Amino acid sequence: MTITISQQAHEELFQEVDQNQHHDPDDQLDVTCKFPQTLGEGYHRRIELRQGLLLEIESCQRPDNLIIQSIDHPHPLEFWFMLSGQWRELLRLQSQILMQILYE
């Protein structure tokens, strides 16, 4: 089964679980929260290394294929790495990107 959600809905799911986030006691800019149950199991960690430079780490397993519909917006620099699974861009419209993330 494939789950399709908007980027906004994706962010809202993370905001809901943010209430259960854990701050590193030695560093308030290092935050770990549980992955939204709707999207799988695991955690999301966000470390603000300095203003404007973030390191985000996700360790999760998704039970199904996931399609996130998002608006294309400029990023100064962004890297994505996957240790397992597949990611592919299916369709690019003028102002919208449709991404499909396939986890094996």
MDTraj code that builds the backbone (N, CA, C; nanometers):
import mdtraj as md
import numpy as np

residues = "MET THR ILE THR ILE SER GLN GLN ALA HIS GLU GLU LEU PHE GLN GLU VAL ASP GLN ASN GLN HIS HIS ASP PRO ASP ASP GLN LEU ASP VAL THR CYS LYS PHE PRO GLN THR LEU GLY GLU GLY TYR HIS ARG ARG ILE GLU LEU ARG GLN GLY LEU LEU LEU GLU ILE GLU SER CYS GLN ARG PRO ASP ASN LEU ILE ILE GLN SER ILE ASP HIS PRO HIS PRO LEU GLU PHE TRP PHE MET LEU SER GLY GLN TRP ARG GLU LEU LEU ARG LEU GLN SER GLN ILE LEU MET GLN ILE LEU TYR GLU".split()
xyz = np.array([
    [0.0830, -0.1170, 0.0000],
    [0.0000, 0.0000, 0.0000],
    [0.0884, 0.1246, 0.0000],
    [0.0508, 0.2251, -0.0751],
    [0.1252, 0.3495, -0.0842],
    [0.0546, 0.4596, -0.0055],
    [0.1314, 0.5337, 0.0733],
    [0.0798, 0.6479, 0.1481],
    [0.1215, 0.7739, 0.0733],
    [0.0258, 0.8634, 0.0432],
    [0.0550, 0.9904, -0.0231],
    [0.0125, 1.1040, 0.0690],
    [0.1071, 1.1932, 0.1011],
    [0.0757, 1.3085, 0.1859],
    [0.1466, 1.4321, 0.1317],
    [0.0979, 1.5479, 0.1720],
    [0.1633, 1.6731, 0.1330],
    [0.2809, 1.6993, 0.2269],
    [0.3717, 1.7852, 0.1827],
    [0.4843, 1.8239, 0.2678],
    [0.4332, 1.8875, 0.3967],
    [0.3278, 1.9668, 0.3864],
    [0.2700, 2.0328, 0.5038],
    [0.2170, 1.9293, 0.6035],
    [0.1448, 1.8285, 0.5546],
    [0.0928, 1.7231, 0.6429],
    [0.2077, 1.6452, 0.7067],
    [0.3136, 1.6213, 0.6302],
    [0.4326, 1.5523, 0.6804],
    [0.4921, 1.6304, 0.7978],
    [0.5070, 1.7617, 0.7811],
    [0.5619, 1.8466, 0.8867],
    [0.4693, 1.8513, 1.0080],
    [0.3380, 1.8531, 0.9848],
    [0.2418, 1.8560, 1.0956],
    [0.2498, 1.7284, 1.1794],
    [0.2716, 1.6146, 1.1152],
    [0.2863, 1.4895, 1.1895],
    [0.4074, 1.4961, 1.2820],
    [0.5167, 1.5560, 1.2326],
    [0.6356, 1.5704, 1.3165],
    [0.6125, 1.6709, 1.4294],
    [0.5335, 1.7752, 1.4042],
    [0.5033, 1.8722, 1.5099],
    [0.4235, 1.8067, 1.6220],
    [0.3368, 1.7126, 1.5871],
    [0.2584, 1.6413, 1.6882],
    [0.3483, 1.5591, 1.7797],
    [0.4463, 1.4908, 1.7225],
    [0.5354, 1.4089, 1.8051],
    [0.6430, 1.4924, 1.8726],
    [0.6616, 1.6171, 1.8294],
    [0.7596, 1.7056, 1.8926],
    [0.7297, 1.7281, 2.0400],
    [0.6057, 1.7072, 2.0809],
    [0.5706, 1.7238, 2.2216],
    [0.6439, 1.6214, 2.3081],
    [0.6855, 1.5112, 2.2485],
    [0.7571, 1.4062, 2.3210],
    [0.9061, 1.4080, 2.2897],
    [0.9570, 1.5219, 2.2469],
    [1.0969, 1.5297, 2.2083],
    [1.1886, 1.5278, 2.3295],
    [1.3124, 1.4918, 2.3048],
    [1.4127, 1.4828, 2.4100],
    [1.5279, 1.5762, 2.3744],
    [1.5541, 1.6728, 2.4608],
    [1.6688, 1.7613, 2.4425],
    [1.7895, 1.6995, 2.5122],
    [1.9041, 1.7076, 2.4474],
    [2.0284, 1.6677, 2.5115],
    [2.0504, 1.7629, 2.6290],
    [2.0688, 1.7114, 2.7516],
    [2.0838, 1.8005, 2.8670],
    [2.2050, 1.8934, 2.8562],
    [2.3050, 1.8529, 2.7795],
    [2.4249, 1.9353, 2.7631],
    [2.4166, 2.0288, 2.6434],
    [2.3159, 2.0094, 2.5570],
    [2.3059, 2.0908, 2.4354],
    [2.1598, 2.1034, 2.3938],
    [2.0989, 2.2178, 2.4199],
    [1.9580, 2.2398, 2.3870],
    [1.9326, 2.2444, 2.2367],
    [2.0372, 2.2528, 2.1551],
    [2.0221, 2.2563, 2.0097],
    [2.0299, 2.1163, 1.9487],
    [2.0366, 2.0145, 2.0335],
    [2.0401, 1.8743, 1.9911],
    [1.9105, 1.8093, 2.0391],
    [1.8179, 1.7846, 1.9445],
    [1.6837, 1.7372, 1.9796],
    [1.6544, 1.6053, 1.9080],
    [1.6031, 1.5092, 1.9811],
    [1.5631, 1.3803, 1.9245],
    [1.4147, 1.3596, 1.9524],
    [1.3406, 1.3169, 1.8503],
    [1.1989, 1.2860, 1.8712],
    [1.1647, 1.1552, 1.7998],
    [1.0614, 1.0930, 1.8482],
    [1.0135, 0.9677, 1.7911],
    [0.9519, 0.9948, 1.6541],
    [0.9700, 0.9022, 1.5623],
    [0.9138, 0.9154, 1.4283],
    [0.7621, 0.9018, 1.4360],
    [0.6854, 0.9823, 1.3604],
    [0.5391, 0.9698, 1.3626],
    [0.4951, 0.8277, 1.3270],
    [0.4097, 0.7701, 1.4079],
    [0.3672, 0.6312, 1.3902],
    [0.3034, 0.6073, 1.2538],
    [0.2357, 0.7080, 1.1999],
    [0.1725, 0.6961, 1.0687],
    [0.2746, 0.6707, 0.9588],
    [0.3967, 0.7230, 0.9780],
    [0.4998, 0.7150, 0.8745],
    [0.6013, 0.6046, 0.8973],
    [0.5924, 0.5347, 1.0090],
    [0.6857, 0.4260, 1.0338],
    [0.7328, 0.4242, 1.1777],
    [0.8446, 0.3542, 1.2007],
    [0.9022, 0.3424, 1.3344],
    [1.0452, 0.3922, 1.3314],
    [1.0865, 0.4563, 1.4401],
    [1.2238, 0.5038, 1.4493],
    [1.2307, 0.6400, 1.5155],
    [1.3379, 0.7135, 1.4851],
    [1.3552, 0.8446, 1.5455],
    [1.4092, 0.9451, 1.4446],
    [1.3937, 1.0725, 1.4789],
    [1.4436, 1.1846, 1.3993],
    [1.5271, 1.2702, 1.4939],
    [1.6507, 1.2973, 1.4564],
    [1.7384, 1.3793, 1.5404],
    [1.7794, 1.5035, 1.4627],
    [1.7703, 1.6181, 1.5272],
    [1.8035, 1.7462, 1.4637],
    [1.9064, 1.8171, 1.5519],
    [2.0221, 1.8462, 1.4921],
    [2.1296, 1.9135, 1.5641],
    [2.1605, 2.0442, 1.4911],
    [2.1455, 2.1548, 1.5612],
    [2.1818, 2.2834, 1.5025],
    [2.3294, 2.3067, 1.5342],
    [2.4142, 2.2857, 1.4332],
    [2.5580, 2.2985, 1.4527],
    [2.5984, 2.4442, 1.4721],
    [2.5345, 2.5314, 1.3967],
    [2.5462, 2.6764, 1.4126],
    [2.4294, 2.7375, 1.3374],
    [2.4101, 2.8673, 1.3478],
    [2.2958, 2.9304, 1.2823],
    [2.3017, 2.9050, 1.1318],
    [2.1931, 2.8449, 1.0795],
    [2.1844, 2.8174, 0.9366],
    [2.2454, 2.6855, 0.8932],
    [2.3058, 2.6100, 0.9853],
    [2.3671, 2.4814, 0.9511],
    [2.3097, 2.3730, 1.0416],
    [2.2267, 2.2870, 0.9818],
    [2.1601, 2.1804, 1.0563],
    [2.2098, 2.0444, 1.0111],
    [2.2142, 1.9519, 1.1037],
    [2.2394, 1.8119, 1.0732],
    [2.1157, 1.7368, 1.1188],
    [2.0474, 1.6694, 1.0258],
    [1.9285, 1.5925, 1.0597],
    [1.9551, 1.4457, 1.0289],
    [1.9253, 1.3607, 1.1247],
    [1.9485, 1.2171, 1.1118],
    [1.8168, 1.1459, 1.1380],
    [1.7788, 1.0575, 1.0466],
    [1.6590, 0.9762, 1.0667],
    [1.6988, 0.8301, 1.0607],
    [1.6526, 0.7562, 1.1563],
    [1.6685, 0.6119, 1.1551],
    [1.5276, 0.5560, 1.1652],
    [1.4776, 0.5037, 1.0538],
    [1.3380, 0.4607, 1.0546],
    [1.3146, 0.3459, 0.9573],
    [1.2068, 0.2773, 0.9816],
    [1.1581, 0.1745, 0.8904],
    [1.0159, 0.2119, 0.8541],
    [0.9909, 0.2170, 0.7263],
    [0.8562, 0.2497, 0.6789],
    [0.7907, 0.1212, 0.6303],
    [0.6675, 0.0969, 0.6745],
    [0.6009, -0.0270, 0.6354],
    [0.5560, -0.0276, 0.4903],
    [0.5369, 0.0894, 0.4307],
    [0.4835, 0.0990, 0.2957],
    [0.5630, 0.2009, 0.2154],
    [0.5306, 0.2085, 0.0867],
    [0.5865, 0.3141, 0.0036],
    [0.5266, 0.4467, 0.0471],
    [0.6032, 0.5533, 0.0346],
    [0.5577, 0.6849, 0.0768],
    [0.5816, 0.7852, -0.0347],
    [0.4797, 0.8643, -0.0664],
    [0.4925, 0.9728, -0.1630],
    [0.4683, 1.1024, -0.0875],
    [0.5654, 1.1931, -0.0930],
    [0.5524, 1.3242, -0.0297],
    [0.5447, 1.4277, -0.1404],
    [0.4343, 1.5002, -0.1455],
    [0.4183, 1.6060, -0.2450],
    [0.4693, 1.7345, -0.1819],
    [0.5703, 1.7961, -0.2436],
    [0.6266, 1.9173, -0.1851],
    [0.6485, 2.0244, -0.2901],
    [0.6501, 2.1471, -0.2435],
    [0.6764, 2.2608, -0.3298],
    [0.8274, 2.2729, -0.3470],
    [0.8706, 2.2938, -0.4699],
    [1.0121, 2.3129, -0.4981],
    [1.0552, 2.4477, -0.4410],
    [1.1595, 2.4465, -0.3607],
    [1.2120, 2.5712, -0.3062],
    [1.3640, 2.5631, -0.3032],
    [1.4306, 2.6772, -0.3175],
    [1.5766, 2.6763, -0.3255],
    [1.6415, 2.6424, -0.1914],
    [1.7482, 2.5665, -0.1991],
    [1.8307, 2.5351, -0.0831],
    [1.9731, 2.5774, -0.1170],
    [2.0396, 2.6451, -0.0259],
    [2.1783, 2.6813, -0.0546],
    [2.2639, 2.5561, -0.0770],
    [2.2456, 2.4549, 0.0059],
    [2.3224, 2.3317, -0.0052],
    [2.2490, 2.2235, 0.0733],
    [2.2291, 2.1079, 0.0121],
    [2.1573, 2.0005, 0.0795],
    [2.2112, 1.8669, 0.0302],
    [2.2365, 1.7747, 0.1226],
    [2.2823, 1.6402, 0.0890],
    [2.1862, 1.5389, 0.1498],
    [2.1592, 1.4318, 0.0778],
    [2.0766, 1.3214, 0.1271],
    [2.1568, 1.1933, 0.1104],
    [2.1552, 1.1090, 0.2130],
    [2.2205, 0.9793, 0.2063],
    [2.1226, 0.8740, 0.2561],
    [2.1218, 0.7603, 0.1916],
    [2.0404, 0.6476, 0.2384],
    [2.1320, 0.5271, 0.2513],
    [2.1237, 0.4595, 0.3639],
    [2.2050, 0.3410, 0.3838],
    [2.1378, 0.2166, 0.3281],
    [2.0049, 0.2206, 0.3163],
    [1.9327, 0.1103, 0.2532],
    [1.8036, 0.1648, 0.1951],
    [1.7464, 0.0920, 0.1027],
    [1.6240, 0.1365, 0.0367],
    [1.6559, 0.2123, -0.0913],
    [1.5541, 0.2717, -0.1508],
    [1.5700, 0.3444, -0.2762],
    [1.4932, 0.4754, -0.2684],
    [1.5434, 0.5761, -0.3374],
    [1.4748, 0.7048, -0.3485],
    [1.4782, 0.7444, -0.4948],
    [1.3671, 0.7918, -0.5439],
    [1.3681, 0.8393, -0.6823],
    [1.2654, 0.9498, -0.6997],
    [1.2991, 1.0436, -0.7851],
    [1.2081, 1.1527, -0.8164],
    [1.1244, 1.1059, -0.9342],
    [0.9932, 1.1064, -0.9184],
    [0.9055, 1.0551, -1.0229],
    [0.8664, 1.1611, -1.1242],
    [0.8352, 1.2796, -1.0783],
    [0.7777, 1.3789, -1.1673],
    [0.8131, 1.5174, -1.1183],
    [0.8520, 1.6044, -1.2091],
    [0.8817, 1.7423, -1.1703],
    [0.7950, 1.8361, -1.2524],
    [0.7090, 1.9113, -1.1851],
    [0.6278, 2.0128, -1.2491],
    [0.6935, 2.1476, -1.2221],
    [0.6386, 2.2544, -1.2758],
    [0.7023, 2.3852, -1.2604],
    [0.7297, 2.4198, -1.1148],
    [0.6313, 2.4098, -1.0291],
    [0.6526, 2.4510, -0.8903],
    [0.6307, 2.3382, -0.7910],
    [0.6215, 2.2148, -0.8394],
    [0.5931, 2.1050, -0.7476],
    [0.6795, 1.9852, -0.7821],
    [0.7314, 1.9193, -0.6806],
    [0.8078, 1.7964, -0.6988],
    [0.7283, 1.6839, -0.6338],
    [0.7179, 1.5743, -0.7042],
    [0.6531, 1.4567, -0.6474],
    [0.7637, 1.3545, -0.6235],
    [0.7877, 1.3217, -0.4973],
    [0.8951, 1.2291, -0.4635],
    [0.8365, 1.0978, -0.4139],
    [0.9009, 0.9914, -0.4499],
    [0.8601, 0.8624, -0.3955],
    [0.9805, 0.7990, -0.3296],
    [0.9624, 0.7595, -0.2062],
    [1.0685, 0.6936, -0.1328],
    [1.0282, 0.5474, -0.1183],
    [1.1095, 0.4601, -0.1690],
    [1.0800, 0.3171, -0.1623],
    [1.1749, 0.2520, -0.0623],
    [1.1202, 0.1916, 0.0380],
    [1.2013, 0.1213, 0.1369],
    [1.1833, -0.0279, 0.1164],
    [1.2929, -0.0955, 0.1150],
    [1.2898, -0.2407, 0.0949],
    [1.2759, -0.3110, 0.2272],
])
top = md.Topology()
chain = top.add_chain()
for i, resn in enumerate(residues, 1):
    res = top.add_residue(resn, chain, resSeq=i)
    for name in ("N", "CA", "C"):
        top.add_atom(name, md.element.get_by_symbol(name[0]), res)
traj = md.Trajectory(xyz[None], top)
